[in-house]
Amino acid sequence: MNAGYRYGLFLSVILIPVAFFRENLVFMAFVWMAIAIQLAIASWLVWSRMRVGRVAAGMAVTSLSAAAFAALCLKGFDPLALGYQLLFVVPLLLVAPLLFWIESRRNPSMWRAWGHFMEDASVRDMLRFRHIPDWRDSTHSGEHGEVRDA
């Protein structure tokens, strides 16, 4: 199974039980902020290590959406009960995957090289940002740079 799918499954395992704690909005805010912080760090690392702007932008938009969910929770709103909050969900659901898809079409060799690099990454590797290669000193045409811990 691809590392991205494993990470998505991991987030699902976390977020599905969170739905059962909807009354505890502070707990929900904590979970959303943890996701927002992780995505913000990943966005910065993707940009600084790989210079892949669309992917970094997609992660940044998703990070902002998760932070907005956290803010809504702290203000007493339940972001899982969609209403005007759809304004925050649309970037989360559409913009990031669209930017990822565009990047995969505009730069297929890099996308394949990154996919090959992430093949054996575990969820732990992803939580430690080891799935983001450091290609500052190398090309991405199959020659992978060293991965440095964040």
N, C-alpha and C positions, 0 to 999 in steps of 0.2 A: 504494500500500500504506500502511495506517495506521502512524503512528509507533510505536505500541505493538507492532505485529507486527514492524516492522523491528528494534526493540530486542530482542524475544524471539528473533528470528533471529540477531541479533548475539550474544546470550548463548549460544545453542545452538552457534554456531560456536566460541565460547570453551570451553564445557563439554564438548563431545564429544571434542576432543583431550585435555582434562584427564583423561578416563577412561583414556587410554593411558599416563598418567604416574602410575598408581595406586600404584606402588612408591615414588614420591617424595612422601611424605605432607606434607612441609614445603611443597613447591610447591603441592599441593592446598590446604593451609591458607591459603597466601597468596592464592590465587584466591578462596576462599570468604570470606576477610576483606575483600578488595577489594569483593566483591559486598555483603557485610554493611554496610560503611561507606557505599557508595553508596546503598543502600536506607535506611539510617538518616538520611542527609542529605536524601534525597527525602521521607521521612516528615515530618521537621521542616519542610521547605519547604512541603509540601502543607498542613500545619496552619497555619503562620505566614502564608502568603500567601493561602490559600483558605478556611481553616477548614472543611475537609472531613474530619471526624473518622473516618469509617469507612475511607476510603481511606488516611489517615495510619496508622490502626491496622493495616490489612492490610499496609502496607509495613513497619511496625515489627515485626509478627509474623514476616514473611518475613526481615527483617534478623536477628532473633534466631535464627531457624532456620539461616541461613547462618553466623552466628557459632558456633552449636553444631556445625555441620559442621566448621568450622575447628578448634574445640577438640578434637573427636574425632580429627581428623587429627593434631594435635600430640600427642595421647596414644597414637598408634599404631594407631588404629582406622580402617578404611576405610569412610567413610559411604556409599559406593556399594554395598557388600555389605550389603543390608538385613537386619536382625535386630531387636534391641531399638531400633535407631536409628529405626525406624518412628515412634517417639514424636516425633522431631524432624521427620520428613517430613510427617506429617499436617497440622500447621499450615501448612507451606509449600504443600502441595497443595490444601488445602480452605478454610482460614480466609480467606486473602487474596482468592481469587476470590469467595468467598461475600460478603465485606464489599463488594467492588467491585460485585457484582451488586445487592446490597441498596441501595447508594448510587445506582446507576443507576436503580432503580425509585422510590426515595424522593425523588429530586431530579433528574428527567429534564431540566429546562431547563439546570441547571448542567452535567450530564453531556454534553448536546449542545454547549453552549458550549465546554466544555473540549475535546471532540473536534474541534470546528471550529478551535480555537486550535492544536491539535497536528497538524492535517492535513499541513502541510508540514515538520514537524520532522524533522530527520535524526538519525541515531544520535549524531553529534557534538553536536547540540543537546541530546539527552537526556543525554549524559554530562556536559554543562555545566549541566544542570538548566534549560535555557531552555524546556522544554516545560511547565513549571509556571508558569502566569500569576500575576501579582500583582494580586489582586482586593481588596486591603484597602481601597482607596479608591473602588471602583466596585461596581456590581451585576454579577451573572453572567448577566444576561438578554440576552446578546448583546453588551454593551459590555465590551470586554476592557481591562483595565488594562495598564500597561506591564510588560514582562518585564524583571526585573533579574537580572544575573548573580549567581550564588551566590558 
